[in-house]
Amino acid sequence: MSFAWIVTGADGRRATLEEGVAANGAADFVWFHLDGRAEGALDWLEARTDLPEIARRALVAQETRPRSEPMGDGALVNFRAMGETPEDDPDALVSIRLWARKGLALSVCFRTPSSIETVCAAVKAGRVRDPGDLISTLATAISDELDPDVAALGDTLDECETALDAQQVYRLRRHIAHARGRAIAYRRFLVPQRIALERIAGLDAGWLDEQDRMHLREAADRCARMAEELEAVRERAALMHEELTDLRAEQMDTRALIISIVALVFLPLTFLTGLFGMNVPLPFAHEATSFWWIVGGSVVISAAIAGWFFAAHWFRR
């Protein structure tokens, strides 16, 4: 949904884009938010002549990465945040494109980030009075949402390490692969997002005060810590995958060994029974006890072979 927030003094009210345009210049600060999928939203943006052409193209770009670039009297900022509908989002984190200068901020999203409502609540509460407050509040909201999700990936691997067992290889492999995939997808955006936050915190702009810079540096530090944790998750997942592969290989080796032992035990017995099963005259064929002599001999041979395997430690894992 596209909307505008009009801030005058400590009061902020939500309005339509047309109301925001009318109030622009008279209000202390106006924030326009566009849903790129809404009909007419991009046409409205294209009609604005107060934006640099480079910034306009960057705001509607389909493929983006976190960045911050000063442009004239304003700045272009791209962030990545968790989406409201992750099952429908093509990326793990959705893009928020933002242009800011004194008294004005304009953001565009093609997917709905869940942190937008948090920022709207801050504007309504009077905590956002200029573009610096908006960007720092948005960066803090993004970090607050991502932090528990990143920590949960580490907890998932902790649980998998505790349950590491050859009998649960397939179940654990699915959990580990999922955690590793999420870590790779998150880290892809969090590393450049840390750089973007550090650059915007060092921007020489009058609408960025020291409080905003402090919040931006804090968000950058949290991004750095999350990126390091995601790298650890990725490495731990790769190591656990190798351990599961080794456990599976040991399990297969053990089963192959048991099959080999059984085959070796029955090999001489198969020869013996095949020999006495020939349809030719055999010694002791008419003796009443010949069957029991053959059975007893088979038992003795089996026991002797099994004893040899035990002595050779073939049954030791």
Secondary structure, 3 states (H helix, E strand, C coil): CCEEEEEECCEEEEECHHHHHHHCCCCCEEEEEEECCCCCHHHHHHHCCCCCHHHHHHHCCCCCCCEEEEECCEEEEEEEECECCCCCCCCCCEEEEEEEECCEEEEEECCCECCHHHHHHHHHCCCCCCHHHHHHHHHHHHHHHHHHHHHHHHHHHHHHHHCCCHHHHHHHHHHHHHHHHHHHHHHHHHHHHHHHHHHHHCCCCCCCCHHHHHHHHHHHHHHHHHHHHHHHHHHHHHHHHHHHHHHHHHHHHHHHHHHHHHHHHHHHHHHHHHHHCCCCCCCCCCCCCHHHHHHHHHHHHHHHHHHHHHHCCCCCC
